[in-house]
Amino acid sequence: MTLYGLLAYPAGHSLSPKMQNTMINAAQIDAYYQAFDIAPQLFEQAIVGLKTLQINGFNVSTPYKNQIINYLDDISPLAQRLQAVNTVKRIKNRLVGTNTDGDGFWQSIKRQQPKENIVVIGTGGAARAIIASAREYGVRNITVFNRAHQNWSQRETEIAYLSQGIGHLEDLADNQALTQALRQTDMLINATTVGMNDARTLLTDYQLSLMPLHSLVVDIIYRNQQTVLLKSASQRGLLTMNGIPMLVNQGALSFEYWFDQSADRSLMAKAITSQKTLL
C-alpha cells in the first residue's frame, strides 16, 4: 500500500481524507490518504520523516503552501508564479509541486456563466490562485478589493503580475470604486474567511442589489455552506455557490496528478456533502 496525505496545521477538520479515500477505493488503488497535523516547529522534521516513508504524494494546506517549496526538487510554472504549492507528487524519487487551487475554482464554474468582469474580495492565498488562473478561463478584467495596509503598492504590483495584466487592486473602503465594479460584474468572489464562523458579511444588501441579475456570487468558504453573504444574494435573486465545488475540483485535480487517471467528481462531492457536519 502506498501513502498519500495532507500537511496542515490544524488538519483535523479537513474533508480531504474522506474525499480522497473514497475516490481511491472506488478506483481500486492500493493506497491510503492520511491527514498529518504538523505543528510549525516540527515541519522540517515531518518532511524528513515523510521522505523516509517514501510518501508518493500529498496536499499542502495552511500554513505551509509557501514554506514547502524549500523542500521540493521542482515546481510547476504556475506554482512558481504563485510561490505556493498545494499538491506534491513523487516522480522518479523527486518531489515535484504544483497548485490546483485556481484551476479547481474555475472548473467549478459552469461554462455558460458569463465571467468577463470579476470582482474578488481578498488577496490571500486562495484569492491569488483564483486570480492567477483567471485569464485562461476567459476572464478579461479582475477588480480586487482589499482593506488598505502598509504594503499597498507592493500588493498592487503582485496583483498585476499574478493576473497577467488583467487585474488591479482597489481599497474596499472606496465606495465609489466598489459600486462601479459591482454594477458591471459577472461574478463576485469572497475569498476571505469573513462569515465562516459568524454572521458577518463584507457587503450590504444595497451593494448586492447593484449587481446584474445574471451575476454569480461565490463564497469559497465551505465549512459554513450558507454564509450571510450567500443568503442575502439568494434573496435578491442572484445565483450563488459555496466553496464545496472548488474543494472537490482541486482535490480531483490532485488525484489526477498523482494517479494519472480521471477522478469521479460527483462521487467525491457526495463523500463530503453526505456528512452531517463540515466541521
N, C-alpha and C positions, 0 to 999 in steps of 0.2 A: 504493500500500500504506500502510495506517495503522499506527501504532506503539502498542503496549501494553507494559507491563513490570512489573518488581518493583524496589522500592527497599529495600535491606537492607545490613547490614554484619555479618558477611560474607554474600554472596549466592551464592557459587559452589556450595554444597551443595544449593541449592533444587531441588525437584522441580516447581515451578510452571511453568517454561518448557516442559518435556516435556509436562506435563498440558494446559496451555492451548493450546499449538501443535497438539497432536493434535486437540483439540476445534475449534479454528479451521479447521484443514484439512478436517476432516470436514464442517463446516458450510459449506465453500466460501466463506469470508470472506477478503477481500483484506487480511490483517493479519498482523502478526508480534509475538510476545511475547518480550521480551528482559530478562534479569536485569541490573540495574545495581548493581555493588558500589561503594558510596559511603562513603568514609571520613568520619567526623563533621565534620572541619574543612572538608570540601568540600560539605557538604549543601546549604547555601543556593545556592552556585554551580551545583550539579547541578539544583536545582529551576528556576532561571532558564533553564538550558540545555534542560530538558525542555519548559518552556513555549514556548521559541523554536521547538523542533521540532514544536510542536503535537501533543504526545502526547495520544491520545484517552482513555486510561485507564491506571491502574496499581494494583498492590497495594503495600502498605507493610508491612514486617516489622520485626523487632528491628534497631536500637533506635529507630525513627523514628515509631512509631504515635501518640505524643503530639505530638512536635515538628512533624509535618506539618500539624497543624491551623492553625498560624500562617500557612501559605502557601495556604490554601484560601479560596474565596469563600463556602462554606456547608457545613454538615454536617447529617446526619440527627439526629433527636431521640435515637436510641439512641447514636450516636457522641458526642453532646453529653453524655449521662449518663455514658458511659464515659470521656470525654475521651481517646478512642483511635479511630483510623481505620485500617482495613486495605485499603480499596478506594476509589479515586477515579475519577470519570468527568467528562469534559469535556462540559458541557451548555450550548449557546449561548455558547461561549467562556468559561464559568465553570467552575472546578474544584469539584466537589461530592463530599464524602466521606461514607462510611458504614462500617458494620462488619458483616461477615458471619461472624465467628468463632463467636459464640454460637448463631446460627441454624444454622450449619453443623454444630455439635456436636449440637444436639438433633434435627436432621433425620437424623442418622446412627443414632439410637436407634430400634429397632423399636417400632411403635405399641403392641403388646401388652405390652411390657416395663413392669412397674409402676415408677413413678417419683414417688411421693408424697413419700417421705422420702429425701433425698440427702445424702451426705457428700462434701465436697470438701476435698482436701488442697492447700493453697497459696492465695496471694492475689495472684499475679502477673497479667499482662495476660490470659492465656488463661483463668485462673480467673474473673476479673472478667467477661469476656464471657459465659462459661457461666452465671454467677450472674445477670447482668443480664437474660438471656433466659429463664430457667428458668420463671418464673411463667406465661408464655404457652403452655408445653408441659405444663401440668398438675401441676407440682411445687408441693407445699404447704408443705414445710419443708426448709430447707437448713442443715446444720451445717457450718461451715467451720473447718478446723483449720490452725493455723499456729504456728510457733515464736514464743514471746514476744519482743517487741522494744520499744524505747523509745516508738514511736508507736502503742502498742496501742490506746488509747482512740480515736484518730483513725481507725485501721483498723476498729474496731468500728462506728463511725458510717458509714464508707464502705460496709461490707458490708450494713448495714441499708438504706441508701439504694439501692445498686445492686440489691439483691434485692427491692425494693419491699415491704419489711417481712416477708418470709418467711424471711430468713436471719439467723443470728447466728454470732459468732466465738468459738472456743474455743482454748485452749492445747493444742498437740499433745502436750505433756508431761503433760497431765491424763489419766491412765489411766482414771479413773472416767468422765469425760465421753466419752472415746473409746469405751470399752467399751459404754456405754449407747447411743451413736449407732450403732455397728456392729451391735448386736443388733436394731435397728429399721430399718436402712436397706434400701432397694430398689436403691440404686446407690452405688458408691464410685468417685470420680473422682480419680485422681492428676493434678493439674495443675502438678506441679513437674518439674524436669529430673532428679530423683534416679533413677538407673538407666539413664540414656540412654547413658552411656559406661562403665559399670562394673556390678558385681553388687550394688550397694547397693539396699536397699528400706526404706521408712519403716514398714512393718507386719510384724509377726512372723506366723508360721504360726498361732500360737494366736489372734491377733487376727482373722485372716481366718476362722478356724473359728467365730467368733462370729456371722458374717453368715448371714442366712436363705438357704436353698438356692436361692431364686428370684432372688437378688441378682445384679446385673451389676457386674463390676469393669472399669473403663475406665482405661487409661493413655494419656494423649494424646500420649505420645512415639511418633514414627513411624520415626525412623532406626534404632532398636533395636526390631524388631517383636515380640519376645518378651522383655520385661523379666522380671527375677526376680519382681516382683510378679505379673505375669500368669501365669507358670509356676506359682507357688505357689497362686494362686487356682484355676487349672485343675485342679491336683492334688487340690484339696479339693472338686471337683465344681461350682464356681461358673462361671457364664457369664463370658466375658472378651472384651474388644475393645481393639485398639490404636488409635493415632492416625490411621491411614490414612483411615478413613471420614470423620472430621472434616475432614482436609485436603482430601479430594475434594469434600465438600459445600460447604465455604466457598469453594473455588475455582469450583465450579459456580455458586454464587450470584453470585460476582464476574462470571463470564462472562455470566450472565443480566442482570445490572445494566448491563453495557457494551453488549451486543448486542440486548437485548430479544427474545431467543428462548431456548427451553429448551435446557439442556445435557444431554448423554448422560452420566450419572454412571458408568455401567458402563464406557463407553469411556475416560473419564478415569481411572478406577481401574486399568483394565488397562494404561494407558500408563505408570503409575509402578510398579505391582507386578510388571510383567514385567522390570524392571531387575534385574540380578544383585546390585546393591548400592544401598542407600539413602543412602550417604554422599556 
